[in-house]
Amino acid sequence: MKIGVDIMGGDFAPEATVLGAIMAYEKLPENIKMVLIGDEEKIVNILKKEKAESLDFEIVPTSEVIGMGEHPAKTYAKKTDSSIVKGFKLLASKKIDGFASAGNTGAMLVGAMFTIKSIPGVIRPCISGILPQENGNFTLILDVGINPDCRPDILYQYAVLGSVYAENVYNIKNPKIGLLNIGSEEEKGSLLTKATYELMKDTKDFNFIGNVEGNDIFNYDKVNVIICDGFTGNVVLKEAEAFYSSIKKRGISDEYFDRFNFENYGGTPILGINSVVTIGHGISNSVAIKNLIIHTKDIVEAKLSEKIKEYFI
């Protein structure tokens, strides 16, 4: 297996991304090879500085970088020798099995949609977030930002994508799927959630448990996967990040609250596309990059894209 890593992506690249790759190398099995995509001179210099030049990395040199604030579609089309564009070309030609980046999220989505493309039948791909539970488990929430406006059929597909993801990557058998709402009753909610409930309530495609509320998000015994539009999901995820930041600023150290740190999870796959693409936080440090790479490996091994295709084709 080969995993492509965008070495130029993220606020702290290339140092954090190369260090993260070195850390991942120490954790990954010998049959996993990392392909470092970016400025070759900078990569080699950091490897030498860390006395890691002897490690078995493949380097694909690039001469351009898509900046975090650049226009995704225009820059993706223009900067064809950037680490993001080259990574997607390698993935499309099957020279790598997965591609991980903490770079420009918009450019990553452009590459996923126009180079890798959606699985036939998937209306809109999505991304997910992880929210920790006090019992040591976690809840998946999706979408968390790609699609702020959704239709009921799109939310229905998110439930399918989330169920397949939870079962095959996280080994949650028959995961419990909940629809995020302002009340547990069937008649509660917006026009969108009411219509979505009607689609989901008698389904055999996943284990729908009904509406869940905000105070159910951290209750693993009730729900494993929470479905919502990207606007709502992004607000929930950012609120969790702010909550963790406030805890740390107050000098509070707690095993449970420490699990809100995004570094522990690395990033999220783009669900519903024809290959494995994972996106990390723009402020990812070396630990987050390491976990992003390891999670990419887990998704490739689980054959997630193939499992999703089995449902839609």
N, C-alpha and C positions, 0 to 999 in steps of 0.2 A: 504494500500500500504506500502511496505517495501523497503527502499533504502539502499543498502550497500555502506559504505564509507571506502575506503582504508586509514586508519589512519596513516600508515607508509610510504605513498607515498608522495614524494616531498622534495625539499631542506630544508624546514622548518618544516617537520614533526618530532614528532607528535603534537607539540604545535599548529602550525597553523591549522592543520586539525581538532583537537579537538575543538579549538576555533571557527573554521568555522562551525562545526556541531552544536555548541551551538547557534551561530548566526542564522543558518538556522532553528533550532528548534523554535525560537521565531517568525519566519515568516511563517512556514508551518502550514497547518490545522491539527487539532487533529487526523485525520484519517491517517496521514502519520507518519510512525515510521522509525527511522534511526537505522541501524545495524552497529555498529562501529567495524571494523575488524583490529586487531593489538595486540600489546603488552598490555595485560589487566592491568598490574600494572601501566604502564605509563599513560594509558587512565584514570584509576581511580584517580591517583594522580593529573592529570591536572583538572579533573572534580571537585575534592575536593578543589583545589587551587582557582578555579573560582566560588566556591560555587554553582556548578551545578550538584552535585552528585544525587540530588533528581529528576532530569529530566528523562523522560522516554526513555532511550536508551537501546538497546540490545547490548551486547558486545560478540563478537566471538574472543576468544583468539588465537594468533598465536605466534610462537617462532622464525620465520625467516623473513628476509626482503630482497627483491630483490633491490639491490642498483641501483642508477641512471646510473652508468657506466658499469654495468655488462652485459654480453652477454645475450640477451633476450631469445632465444630458449633454450640454454643450462641451464641457471639458472631457467627458468620456469619448465623444466623437473626435475631439481635437488632439488629445494627448494619447496617441496610440502606443507610445513606448513607455507609458506609466506602469507602475507595479500593479495597479488594479486591472487595467485593460489586459496586460500580459497574463495576469493570473486567470482571468476568464477565458482567454484564448487557450491556455494550457488545459483548463478544465473542459472546455468544449471539445478539444481534440483528444481528450481522455489520457493526456500525459500526466495528469494528477487526478486523484480520486476525490479530493475535497479541497476547498479554498477558504482560508480564514483571513479576516482583515478587521482591524479596528479603525480603518480609514473612513473617508467620506461616505456616510451611510447612503446618501442619495445616489452616488455613483455606483455603489455596490448593488443597489436595487435596480438601477438602469442596466447594469451588466447581467444581473440575474434574469430580468424580464426580456431583454433583447438579444442576449447571447446564449444563455442557457434555456430560457423560455419556460413558461408554465406547463405543468402536466396537462394534457388534454382533458377538458372537463372541469378543471379548477378555474373558477371565475376570477378570484384574486388571491394571490399568495399572502401570507401573513407572517408576523414574527411574534414570539412569546416572551414572557418574563417568568421569573421564579420568585415565589413569596414563601419564606420559611414558616414551618409550624413548630409549636413548642415541643411536640413529641419527637422531633428530629427529622420529620418528613417535610414535604413542601407541597405547595399548590402551583400548578401552571396557570397562567392567565394569558389569553390571546383574543384579539390582536392588541398590540401595545404601541401602535404608532403608524403603521403603513397606510391604513385606510380609516380616516376619521369619520367618513360617512359610509354606511353599509345598508344593504337590503336584507330582508329575512333569509333569502336563499344563501347569501354570502355567509351570514352567521351560522347557518346550518352546516355549511361546508367547513367553517372553522372548527365546529364541534367534531367533525370527522377527522380533520387534520390533527387536532389536539388529542383525540382518543388514540389514533395510530401512533403518534409521537410518544405519548405517555406509556403506552403498552410496550412498544418495541425498543425504545431507548432507555426508559426508566424502569421497565419491567413491572409496571403496575397493571395487574390483571383486571380486565373489565372496568376501566377507570370510570369514576362517577363524574358525569358532566353536568355542570350547573350554568344557568343563564343569569348573568348579573342584572339585578333589578332593584327597585325601591321597596319591594315587598315580596313575600313568598307566595302569596295567593296568585292564582292563574290570571285573574282579571286586573292585576296591578300593572303599572308601568306605562311606558310611552307607546305610541303607535308601532314603533319598531319592535319593542320587546314583546308586545302582545301578539303581533303577527308571527314573530319567530317562535314563540311558545306554541302556537297552533301547529306550526310545522314540526316541532320537535316532540310534542307530547306523546305521540303514539309510534315513534320511530323504532325500528329494529337495527338501525345502523350504528347506534352507540347507546350507552347506558345513561339516559337522560333522567336526572333526579328532580328536575323542576327549577324554579327560580331560587336564587340565593341572594342574600343581601350583603352589604358591606361588612357587617359583623360576622359573616360566615367565611370571609376570605382566609382567615388563619385557622379555620377549623377543619383539619385534615379528615377527621372522622366523618364529616358530612360531604365534602366535595374534593375531587382530585384535580379537575380542570374547569376553569371558569371562562365563559365565553362572553365577549362584549365587543363593541366597536372600538376602533383604534384610538379615538378621542378619549373615551372613558378609560380604556386600559392604560393609556399613556399617563393620564392624571393619577391613577392608582399607583403605577410603578414609580413615578416621580415623587409622589407623597411618601412612599416607603423609603426611597433614597434620602429624602429630607429628614425623615424620622431617624434613620441611622446616623446621619450627619449630626443631628441635634444631640443624640445620645453620646457620640464620641466627643463633641465639644464640651460636654459636661463631665468628661473624664470617667464615664461609667463603663465598666468592663463586665460584660455578661455573655455567657456562652450562647444564649439564644439570640440576643440582639446583634452579636457579632456576625451571625449568619445572614444578616441583611446586607452585608458588604458584597457588592457586585463582583468583586475580585474572585470570590469563591466559585462563581459559576462561569466566568469567562465570557459567555455571549450566547447568542441564540441562532438557530438555523432559520433560513428563509423557508418556510413550509409551503409545499405545493409546486416546487420547481423540479426540473429534470435531473438535478444533481445536488451535491452537498455544498452549500455555501453558508458560512457562519459569519455573523457580525458581532464585533466586540464594541465596548464603550470607547468613545474617543479619548477618554482620560485613562485608558488602561495602562497599568504598570506591568512589570515583568511577570508578576504572579498571575494577573488576569490574562495575559497573553498565553502563559503556560496552560492555564485551565481552558482557554479558548481552543488551543491546539488539541488538547486531550479530548475535549468534548467533540471536536470535529472527527477525531478518530473513532469515537464511540458511535457517532451517527453513521459514518461510512460502514462500520462493522455491522450495524443493525440493519443495513440495506433499507434505510427509511424511505428514500425516494421510490424504490421498487415496491415497498409495501403500500405506499400511498397510491401508486399507479394501479395496483391490483384492485383497489376499490373503485377508481374512476374509469378504468378501461373495461 
